[in-house]
Structure formats: structure tokens, C-alpha cells
Amino acid sequence: MNRIILQLFAVGFCFAVGQALQCYNCKLGFWNLCITSKVECGSEEHCYKGVGQAVGFVDVSMKGCLKVAECNKTKDVMVPGTSPNSTSAYSMTKTCCNTDLCNAAPGQPGASGLSLALATVTALFVANALV
């Protein structure tokens, strides 16, 4: 009986740890150059990847966490201190996703499902070894 309880606790712990969504973060990148780090999002946030164009020809990109209400929208970003009637510095479309590291570059998908499955199997083996 203790063995079953320990195994259930180990599986539950893996799912509890997996609740915080991890995303790549990049404040501002140009063309395909975007220096990224990993961040954990808040409870009402998803990962996003933003793409846009500055001054009509420079590709810009951003990555990080974004409130769900702001997802999948295009916004014009103004230069601070300019009047509302001036042209925007760049236009950015932010597309959201809700799995770990899903805002990777194309060809680099996040591996959240595989990581969670591996963690669960490992926890079960450790639980069996302890009992």
C-alpha cells in the first residue's frame, strides 16, 4: 500500500513541477539574430513569438511571456516621446502558444511533452527503488 501511495505522490509531483510554463525570452532581435534566455511565465500568461518590420524593411523579433488577452494581435509600437499622429517605429504581430519552449525558432520545437514523460518514468523508477 505504501508503495502505491509513493508512486502516486511521485507522479503528482512531476505534474505539479510541470505547471510553470517555460518560454524563450528575447527583448528585441533583428533579422534572425535574437539572443534568448529561458523564463517562467505567470499563471495568466502564454509563450509568444513576435515578428514585425521596423522602418519598412528591417525584420524585428521578440519572444517571451504575454498575457493571454494580448495574444495573436498586431500592434504598432511608437517611438517614446513622439506625437500620436507620427508614424510607428515598427509593427509587431505576437503569436502565442501554451507548451514549454513552444516559441522556439522554426525547426526547434519545444520538448515539453517528452520532458514530462521522461520525468514521470524516472520518478516511477526512483519510487520503485526506494520501496
Backbone as JSON Lines, residues from 0, in Angstrom:
{"i":0,"aa":"M","n":[0.82,-1.19,0.0],"ca":[0.0,0.0,0.0],"c":[0.87,1.26,0.0]}
{"i":1,"aa":"N","n":[1.93,1.25,0.83],"ca":[2.83,2.4,0.87],"c":[3.49,2.63,-0.49]}
{"i":2,"aa":"R","n":[3.78,1.54,-1.17],"ca":[4.42,1.63,-2.48],"c":[3.52,2.36,-3.47]}
{"i":3,"aa":"I","n":[2.24,2.05,-3.48],"ca":[1.29,2.68,-4.39],"c":[1.15,4.17,-4.06]}
{"i":4,"aa":"I","n":[1.07,4.49,-2.79],"ca":[0.95,5.9,-2.37],"c":[2.2,6.67,-2.79]}
{"i":5,"aa":"L","n":[3.38,6.09,-2.62],"ca":[4.62,6.75,-3.0],"c":[4.68,6.97,-4.51]}
{"i":6,"aa":"Q","n":[4.24,5.97,-5.28],"ca":[4.23,6.13,-6.74],"c":[3.26,7.22,-7.18]}
{"i":7,"aa":"L","n":[2.09,7.27,-6.58],"ca":[1.12,8.32,-6.92],"c":[1.67,9.69,-6.54]}
{"i":8,"aa":"F","n":[2.34,9.79,-5.41],"ca":[2.94,11.05,-5.0],"c":[4.02,11.48,-5.99]}
{"i":9,"aa":"A","n":[4.84,10.52,-6.45],"ca":[5.92,10.83,-7.4],"c":[5.35,11.35,-8.72]}
{"i":10,"aa":"V","n":[4.3,10.71,-9.23],"ca":[3.66,11.15,-10.47],"c":[3.02,12.51,-10.28]}
{"i":11,"aa":"G","n":[2.32,12.72,-9.18],"ca":[1.7,14.01,-8.88],"c":[2.72,15.13,-8.78]}
{"i":12,"aa":"F","n":[3.86,14.82,-8.18],"ca":[4.93,15.82,-8.04],"c":[5.44,16.25,-9.41]}
{"i":13,"aa":"C","n":[5.59,15.31,-10.32],"ca":[6.06,15.64,-11.67],"c":[5.09,16.58,-12.38]}
{"i":14,"aa":"F","n":[3.8,16.33,-12.23],"ca":[2.82,17.2,-12.86],"c":[2.77,18.56,-12.18]}
{"i":15,"aa":"A","n":[2.96,18.61,-10.87],"ca":[2.96,19.89,-10.16],"c":[4.16,20.73,-10.57]}
{"i":16,"aa":"V","n":[5.31,20.11,-10.73],"ca":[6.51,20.83,-11.15],"c":[6.34,21.32,-12.57]}
{"i":17,"aa":"G","n":[5.65,20.58,-13.41],"ca":[5.48,20.94,-14.81],"c":[4.46,22.02,-15.06]}
{"i":18,"aa":"Q","n":[3.84,22.58,-14.04],"ca":[2.8,23.57,-14.24],"c":[3.31,24.93,-14.71]}
{"i":19,"aa":"A","n":[4.49,25.34,-14.29],"ca":[5.02,26.64,-14.7],"c":[5.48,26.54,-16.15]}
{"i":20,"aa":"L","n":[4.91,27.37,-17.0],"ca":[5.22,27.35,-18.42],"c":[6.58,28.01,-18.66]}
{"i":21,"aa":"Q","n":[7.48,27.31,-19.33],"ca":[8.78,27.87,-19.67],"c":[8.76,28.35,-21.11]}
{"i":22,"aa":"C","n":[9.34,29.53,-21.32],"ca":[9.39,30.11,-22.65],"c":[10.77,30.69,-22.92]}
{"i":23,"aa":"Y","n":[11.08,30.83,-24.2],"ca":[12.28,31.57,-24.57],"c":[11.96,33.05,-24.45]}
{"i":24,"aa":"N","n":[12.97,33.84,-24.05],"ca":[12.78,35.27,-23.89],"c":[13.84,36.01,-24.71]}
{"i":25,"aa":"C","n":[13.41,36.98,-25.47],"ca":[14.3,37.84,-26.24],"c":[13.65,39.21,-26.29]}
{"i":26,"aa":"K","n":[14.32,40.21,-25.74],"ca":[13.75,41.56,-25.67],"c":[13.53,42.16,-27.05]}
{"i":27,"aa":"L","n":[14.54,42.09,-27.92],"ca":[14.41,42.61,-29.27],"c":[15.53,42.06,-30.13]}
{"i":28,"aa":"G","n":[15.15,41.46,-31.24],"ca":[16.13,40.91,-32.17],"c":[15.95,41.5,-33.55]}
{"i":29,"aa":"F","n":[17.01,41.47,-34.34],"ca":[16.96,41.97,-35.71],"c":[17.3,40.84,-36.65]}
{"i":30,"aa":"W","n":[16.55,40.76,-37.77],"ca":[16.65,39.67,-38.73],"c":[16.5,38.35,-37.98]}
{"i":31,"aa":"N","n":[17.41,37.42,-38.12],"ca":[17.3,36.15,-37.41],"c":[18.16,36.11,-36.16]}
{"i":32,"aa":"L","n":[18.67,37.25,-35.72],"ca":[19.53,37.31,-34.54],"c":[18.72,37.75,-33.33]}
{"i":33,"aa":"C","n":[18.57,36.85,-32.39],"ca":[17.81,37.15,-31.18],"c":[18.44,36.35,-30.04]}
{"i":34,"aa":"I","n":[19.11,37.03,-29.13],"ca":[19.75,36.35,-28.0],"c":[18.68,35.98,-26.99]}
{"i":35,"aa":"T","n":[18.56,34.68,-26.73],"ca":[17.46,34.2,-25.89],"c":[17.96,33.65,-24.56]}
{"i":36,"aa":"S","n":[17.05,33.69,-23.6],"ca":[17.22,33.03,-22.32],"c":[15.89,32.33,-22.04]}
{"i":37,"aa":"K","n":[15.83,31.56,-20.98],"ca":[14.58,30.89,-20.62],"c":[13.95,31.61,-19.43]}
{"i":38,"aa":"V","n":[12.63,31.74,-19.46],"ca":[11.89,32.37,-18.37],"c":[10.67,31.52,-18.04]}
{"i":39,"aa":"E","n":[10.12,31.7,-16.84],"ca":[8.87,31.05,-16.47],"c":[7.76,32.09,-16.48]}
{"i":40,"aa":"C","n":[6.66,31.71,-17.09],"ca":[5.52,32.63,-17.22],"c":[4.63,32.57,-15.98]}
{"i":41,"aa":"G","n":[3.84,33.61,-15.82],"ca":[2.85,33.66,-14.77],"c":[1.64,32.81,-15.12]}
{"i":42,"aa":"S","n":[0.7,32.73,-14.21],"ca":[-0.45,31.83,-14.38],"c":[-1.38,32.26,-15.52]}
{"i":43,"aa":"E","n":[-1.45,33.53,-15.83],"ca":[-2.34,34.01,-16.89],"c":[-1.57,34.36,-18.16]}
{"i":44,"aa":"E","n":[-0.39,33.76,-18.34],"ca":[0.44,34.09,-19.49],"c":[0.75,32.86,-20.34]}
{"i":45,"aa":"H","n":[0.99,33.11,-21.62],"ca":[1.43,32.09,-22.57],"c":[2.75,32.55,-23.18]}
{"i":46,"aa":"C","n":[3.44,31.63,-23.83],"ca":[4.63,32.0,-24.59],"c":[4.18,32.74,-25.85]}
{"i":47,"aa":"Y","n":[5.03,33.64,-26.33],"ca":[4.72,34.29,-27.6],"c":[5.98,34.47,-28.42]}
{"i":48,"aa":"K","n":[5.76,34.56,-29.71],"ca":[6.81,34.92,-30.65],"c":[6.28,36.08,-31.46]}
{"i":49,"aa":"G","n":[6.98,37.2,-31.41],"ca":[6.56,38.39,-32.14],"c":[7.46,38.62,-33.34]}
{"i":50,"aa":"V","n":[6.84,38.91,-34.47],"ca":[7.59,39.25,-35.68],"c":[7.01,40.53,-36.26]}
{"i":51,"aa":"G","n":[7.89,41.33,-36.82],"ca":[7.44,42.57,-37.41],"c":[8.51,43.19,-38.28]}
{"i":52,"aa":"Q","n":[8.23,44.44,-38.68],"ca":[9.17,45.18,-39.51],"c":[9.3,46.59,-38.99]}
{"i":53,"aa":"A","n":[10.55,47.04,-38.9],"ca":[10.84,48.4,-38.48],"c":[11.22,49.21,-39.72]}
{"i":54,"aa":"V","n":[10.8,50.44,-39.74],"ca":[11.06,51.39,-40.84],"c":[10.87,50.77,-42.22]}
{"i":55,"aa":"G","n":[9.96,49.84,-42.32],"ca":[9.57,49.28,-43.61],"c":[10.44,48.17,-44.17]}
{"i":56,"aa":"F","n":[11.63,47.92,-43.62],"ca":[12.46,46.88,-44.23],"c":[13.32,46.09,-43.26]}
{"i":57,"aa":"V","n":[13.44,46.48,-42.0],"ca":[14.26,45.75,-41.03],"c":[13.37,44.78,-40.26]}
{"i":58,"aa":"D","n":[13.66,43.47,-40.38],"ca":[12.88,42.48,-39.64],"c":[13.25,42.53,-38.16]}
{"i":59,"aa":"V","n":[12.23,42.59,-37.3],"ca":[12.45,42.59,-35.86],"c":[11.69,41.42,-35.26]}
{"i":60,"aa":"S","n":[12.18,40.93,-34.12],"ca":[11.52,39.81,-33.45],"c":[11.63,39.95,-31.95]}
{"i":61,"aa":"M","n":[10.7,39.33,-31.24],"ca":[10.68,39.29,-29.78],"c":[10.14,37.94,-29.36]}
{"i":62,"aa":"K","n":[10.49,37.54,-28.15],"ca":[9.96,36.3,-27.57],"c":[9.8,36.52,-26.08]}
{"i":63,"aa":"G","n":[8.89,35.76,-25.47],"ca":[8.73,35.85,-24.03],"c":[7.37,35.37,-23.59]}
{"i":64,"aa":"C","n":[6.92,35.92,-22.45],"ca":[5.61,35.61,-21.88],"c":[4.68,36.79,-22.12]}
{"i":65,"aa":"L","n":[3.42,36.49,-22.34],"ca":[2.45,37.53,-22.66],"c":[1.1,37.16,-22.06]}
{"i":66,"aa":"K","n":[0.39,38.15,-21.54],"ca":[-0.96,37.91,-21.03],"c":[-1.82,37.35,-22.16]}
{"i":67,"aa":"V","n":[-2.66,36.39,-21.84],"ca":[-3.49,35.7,-22.83],"c":[-4.34,36.7,-23.63]}
{"i":68,"aa":"A","n":[-4.83,37.74,-22.99],"ca":[-5.68,38.72,-23.66],"c":[-4.94,39.49,-24.76]}
{"i":69,"aa":"E","n":[-3.61,39.51,-24.7],"ca":[-2.8,40.25,-25.69],"c":[-2.32,39.36,-26.84]}
{"i":70,"aa":"C","n":[-2.65,38.08,-26.78],"ca":[-2.16,37.13,-27.77],"c":[-2.8,37.34,-29.15]}
{"i":71,"aa":"N","n":[-2.03,36.97,-30.17],"ca":[-2.48,36.94,-31.56],"c":[-3.04,38.27,-32.03]}
{"i":72,"aa":"K","n":[-2.33,39.33,-31.7],"ca":[-2.71,40.67,-32.11],"c":[-1.52,41.37,-32.75]}
{"i":73,"aa":"T","n":[-1.81,42.32,-33.63],"ca":[-0.78,43.15,-34.24],"c":[-0.9,44.55,-33.66]}
{"i":74,"aa":"K","n":[0.24,45.09,-33.22],"ca":[0.25,46.44,-32.65],"c":[1.37,47.25,-33.26]}
{"i":75,"aa":"D","n":[1.12,48.53,-33.4],"ca":[2.15,49.47,-33.82],"c":[2.86,49.97,-32.58]}
{"i":76,"aa":"V","n":[4.17,49.99,-32.6],"ca":[4.97,50.46,-31.48],"c":[5.53,51.83,-31.86]}
{"i":77,"aa":"M","n":[5.26,52.81,-31.03],"ca":[5.68,54.18,-31.29],"c":[7.02,54.46,-30.63]}
{"i":78,"aa":"V","n":[7.76,55.39,-31.18],"ca":[8.99,55.86,-30.55],"c":[8.57,56.69,-29.34]}
{"i":79,"aa":"P","n":[9.13,56.42,-28.14],"ca":[8.74,57.2,-26.95],"c":[8.97,58.69,-27.15]}
{"i":80,"aa":"G","n":[7.98,59.48,-26.75],"ca":[8.1,60.93,-26.83],"c":[7.59,61.53,-28.12]}
{"i":81,"aa":"T","n":[7.11,60.7,-29.06],"ca":[6.58,61.25,-30.31],"c":[5.08,61.45,-30.19]}
{"i":82,"aa":"S","n":[4.53,62.25,-31.08],"ca":[3.09,62.51,-31.04],"c":[2.33,61.3,-31.57]}
{"i":83,"aa":"P","n":[1.06,61.16,-31.18],"ca":[0.26,60.01,-31.62],"c":[0.04,59.98,-33.14]}
{"i":84,"aa":"N","n":[0.21,61.1,-33.81],"ca":[-0.03,61.15,-35.26],"c":[1.21,60.78,-36.07]}
{"i":85,"aa":"S","n":[2.36,60.61,-35.42],"ca":[3.57,60.26,-36.15],"c":[3.54,58.79,-36.55]}
{"i":86,"aa":"T","n":[4.41,58.42,-37.46],"ca":[4.44,57.02,-37.91],"c":[5.06,56.15,-36.82]}
{"i":87,"aa":"S","n":[4.72,54.87,-36.85],"ca":[5.21,53.95,-35.82],"c":[6.65,53.56,-36.1]}
{"i":88,"aa":"A","n":[7.35,53.16,-35.02],"ca":[8.72,52.68,-35.16],"c":[8.71,51.3,-35.82]}
{"i":89,"aa":"Y","n":[7.78,50.47,-35.39],"ca":[7.62,49.16,-36.02],"c":[6.25,48.59,-35.69]}
{"i":90,"aa":"S","n":[5.83,47.64,-36.5],"ca":[4.58,46.93,-36.29],"c":[4.94,45.5,-35.91]}
{"i":91,"aa":"M","n":[4.3,44.96,-34.86],"ca":[4.66,43.64,-34.34],"c":[3.4,42.78,-34.19]}
{"i":92,"aa":"T","n":[3.45,41.58,-34.75],"ca":[2.39,40.59,-34.56],"c":[2.9,39.56,-33.56]}
{"i":93,"aa":"K","n":[2.16,39.4,-32.45],"ca":[2.57,38.46,-31.41],"c":[1.65,37.26,-31.42]}
{"i":94,"aa":"T","n":[2.24,36.09,-31.72],"ca":[1.5,34.84,-31.8],"c":[1.84,33.99,-30.59]}
{"i":95,"aa":"C","n":[0.82,33.46,-29.92],"ca":[1.03,32.73,-28.67],"c":[0.9,31.22,-28.84]}
{"i":96,"aa":"C","n":[1.48,30.52,-27.89],"ca":[1.37,29.06,-27.79],"c":[1.45,28.72,-26.3]}
{"i":97,"aa":"N","n":[1.05,27.52,-25.91],"ca":[0.95,27.23,-24.48],"c":[1.61,25.93,-24.04]}
{"i":98,"aa":"T","n":[2.73,25.57,-24.66],"ca":[3.52,24.45,-24.18],"c":[4.95,24.93,-23.94]}
{"i":99,"aa":"D","n":[5.68,24.22,-23.11],"ca":[7.04,24.64,-22.77],"c":[7.9,24.85,-24.01]}
{"i":100,"aa":"L","n":[8.56,26.01,-24.05],"ca":[9.53,26.37,-25.09],"c":[8.96,26.29,-26.5]}
{"i":101,"aa":"C","n":[7.66,26.51,-26.63],"ca":[7.0,26.43,-27.93],"c":[7.3,27.64,-28.81]}
{"i":102,"aa":"N","n":[7.89,28.69,-28.24],"ca":[8.19,29.88,-29.04],"c":[9.63,29.86,-29.56]}
{"i":103,"aa":"A","n":[10.13,28.66,-29.82],"ca":[11.47,28.49,-30.38],"c":[11.47,28.93,-31.84]}
{"i":104,"aa":"A","n":[12.66,29.03,-32.4],"ca":[12.78,29.35,-33.82],"c":[12.22,28.19,-34.63]}
{"i":105,"aa":"P","n":[11.81,28.44,-35.87],"ca":[11.33,27.34,-36.71],"c":[12.36,26.23,-36.78]}
{"i":106,"aa":"G","n":[11.9,24.99,-36.67],"ca":[12.81,23.86,-36.71],"c":[13.37,23.51,-35.34]}
{"i":107,"aa":"Q","n":[12.99,24.26,-34.29],"ca":[13.45,23.97,-32.94],"c":[12.24,23.9,-32.01]}
{"i":108,"aa":"P","n":[11.38,22.91,-32.18],"ca":[10.19,22.84,-31.35],"c":[10.52,22.56,-29.89]}
{"i":109,"aa":"G","n":[9.67,23.04,-29.0],"ca":[9.84,22.75,-27.59],"c":[9.62,21.28,-27.32]}
{"i":110,"aa":"A","n":[10.23,20.75,-26.27],"ca":[10.16,19.32,-26.0],"c":[9.44,19.05,-24.69]}
{"i":111,"aa":"S","n":[8.38,19.8,-24.42],"ca":[7.73,19.7,-23.12],"c":[7.08,18.35,-22.88]}
{"i":112,"aa":"G","n":[6.39,17.79,-23.86],"ca":[5.72,16.51,-23.67],"c":[6.71,15.4,-23.41]}
{"i":113,"aa":"L","n":[7.78,15.38,-24.16],"ca":[8.81,14.37,-23.97],"c":[9.5,14.54,-22.62]}
{"i":114,"aa":"S","n":[9.81,15.76,-22.23],"ca":[10.46,16.01,-20.94],"c":[9.59,15.56,-19.78]}
{"i":115,"aa":"L","n":[8.3,15.87,-19.85],"ca":[7.39,15.49,-18.77],"c":[7.24,13.98,-18.69]}
{"i":116,"aa":"A","n":[7.17,13.31,-19.84],"ca":[7.05,11.85,-19.84],"c":[8.31,11.21,-19.27]}
{"i":117,"aa":"L","n":[9.47,11.74,-19.64],"ca":[10.73,11.23,-19.12],"c":[10.82,11.43,-17.61]}
{"i":118,"aa":"A","n":[10.4,12.59,-17.13],"ca":[10.42,12.86,-15.7],"c":[9.49,11.92,-14.94]}
{"i":119,"aa":"T","n":[8.32,11.64,-15.51],"ca":[7.36,10.74,-14.87],"c":[7.92,9.32,-14.77]}
{"i":120,"aa":"V","n":[8.48,8.82,-15.86],"ca":[9.04,7.47,-15.86],"c":[10.2,7.38,-14.87]}
{"i":121,"aa":"T","n":[11.06,8.41,-14.86],"ca":[12.19,8.43,-13.92],"c":[11.7,8.42,-12.48]}
{"i":122,"aa":"A","n":[10.67,9.21,-12.19],"ca":[10.12,9.26,-10.83],"c":[9.55,7.91,-10.42]}
{"i":123,"aa":"L","n":[8.92,7.2,-11.35],"ca":[8.38,5.87,-11.04],"c":[9.5,4.88,-10.73]}
{"i":124,"aa":"F","n":[10.59,4.92,-11.5],"ca":[11.72,4.04,-11.24],"c":[12.35,4.35,-9.89]}
{"i":125,"aa":"V","n":[12.5,5.62,-9.57],"ca":[13.08,6.0,-8.27],"c":[12.16,5.55,-7.13]}
{"i":126,"aa":"A","n":[10.85,5.73,-7.31],"ca":[9.9,5.31,-6.29],"c":[9.97,3.79,-6.08]}
{"i":127,"aa":"N","n":[10.1,3.02,-7.14],"ca":[10.22,1.57,-7.03],"c":[11.51,1.18,-6.32]}
{"i":128,"aa":"A","n":[12.58,1.92,-6.6],"ca":[13.87,1.6,-5.98],"c":[13.87,1.92,-4.49]}
{"i":129,"aa":"L","n":[13.13,2.94,-4.08],"ca":[13.09,3.35,-2.67],"c":[12.25,2.4,-1.81]}
{"i":130,"aa":"V","n":[11.3,1.71,-2.44],"ca":[10.4,0.86,-1.65],"c":[10.83,-0.56,-1.66]}
